[in-house]
Amino acid sequence: MSIRVFDPTAEDAAATRIGAVRLPSLEGRTIGLLDNSKFHVRELLDHVEEILRTQYGVAEVLRWRKPDASRPAPPAVLADMQRCEAMISAVGD
Amino acid sequence: MTLPRQTLRSAAYDLADALDVNEFYQHKGWTDGLPIMPPTEDHIVECLQAVGLAPGDIVGVEWVRQRPITAEKVAINAVMAGCLPGYMPVIVAILRAMCQEPFNMHGSTVSTGGSAPFIVVNGPIRTAIGMNATHNVLANGNRANATIGRAIRLVLINVLGCIPGQLDRSTLGHPGKYAFCIAEDEEDSPWTPLAQERGVPAGMSGITVMAGESPRQLLNEWTHDPEEILETFAAEMRHNMLTYSVWAGNYALLIPKQLRELIVAAGWHKHDIREYIYRAARVLRGDWATVGKANIVHRRGGPNQEFTALRSPDDLLVVAAGGPAGGFGVVIPPWLGSKAQAITQAIEVHTT
């Protein structure tokens, strides 16, 4: 005699999402940085931008800012992000 | 009881007994840390029937990460929490409210600020399912209060991934994250019930949910003057504005019988309370110097810049609840001002 029970989690959530294709290298690429408008995020991203340019040979760094840390970036910002090949979303605080 | 067969889509596990089920679920991280009840097919189906939903029906979608919450997953988590099927209409209404965009469910449940959905139930369903609105109302002792609140937490953990250290980034959290659900004491109060004030027709049941920080208890047994009583509530709100967060939004006040009767005797209604608190719960930027935050006194508007706790009197949720004795009250502050807004939702009672 056994007891049959059921999985409480969103089992199929991961399966329905396909991750973006990873870049083999950052060399010569255009990378986006998203500022969440919290304190000190600008300084953090300035530092990240410098590392990307000097240590990884990134060709161009594009910067965006979302006005509210606890909500998604506005549609116009999301649409404009198509100009970069990879994004770094920073959580400054 | 014979149940019509409904096809559950979730993965099934055959385990030896209820103790094994608990150990398995604990090991998987599928609980809040406390033991769970085994979610068996019969119990899950009874919960679905109580709300007239099919397993695949969508109760709501968390809009930031576009995660659907199916009725089947809600029922499984409700059974695990220890709910009876009769609690399901309340749980479904709460989740529908939390999925509305202004509640900002993603932001408020994953933030370092560590809030919990604070739920107030109004209307006939409170008494039908035996909810508590009096002694020890914010704490232990009542199955419906405890397990409805817990079911919401288990849905957040299991369906939306609000696992501490993963999606849930709370620095501290607070005990309300286990369960934070009360009924309003409508029988012992002449005031309009909260859900009715916020649009649910009289005679219908409804829930109100806000992203609440931990309750701040106060005491004033040394006056019969409603303004003096409410000044103690306003002072607690001002203190929260200075020591925690200054941003204006929904605050909840719980006013138990002893203080409530004094306010009622003076002829005050909930709207009088809201007007008084709106005027009184204000601080100046310069006040931050008194709580160790002198460094921000001279920013932006300078020391005389005024902040209100409420954007308007309507931001205040006044709730009649608590045991009969003691001049206590409670202020429940918002997670982060108006970034998450209180939502009131009518409860649909399913008739078979």
Interface residues (C-beta under 8 A of the other chain):
Chain A: S2 I3 R4 V5 F6 D7 P8 T9 A10 E11 A13 D68 S70 R71 P72 D93
Chain B: L8 S10 A11 A12 Y13 D14 L15 A16 D17 A18 D20 V21 Y25 W30 P38 P39 T40 E41 I44 V64 R67 E72 K73 I76 N77 M80 N104 H106 G107 S108 S111 T112 L154 N158 V159 L160 G161 L336 K339 A340
